Amino acid sequence: MEKILTIVQIVIAVLLAASILLQNRGAGLGSTFGGDFGGYYTKRGFEKFLFSASVVLGALFLIVAVVLIYLTSKGA
């Protein structure tokens, strides 16, 4: 059971890192030359999906980590 949860945690970690790295930062090189208007905007489409996926994957990562800690402390 611990091996399966460890593999699941690794997969979640890779997906979480990918979803975070794919998000638009908004303060890139384009803002240097006046491309950024500096205002707030709502997330739409794929950007909203990436944000939601990051939140869900982060929560899943935390839950799996707590379960793994519980299982390893129980077995020791």
Summary of the structure (lengths in Angstrom):
residues: 76
radius of gyration: 17.8
end to end distance: 14.8
largest distance: 58.9
contacts: 154
relative contact order: 0.19
helix: 72%
strand: 0%
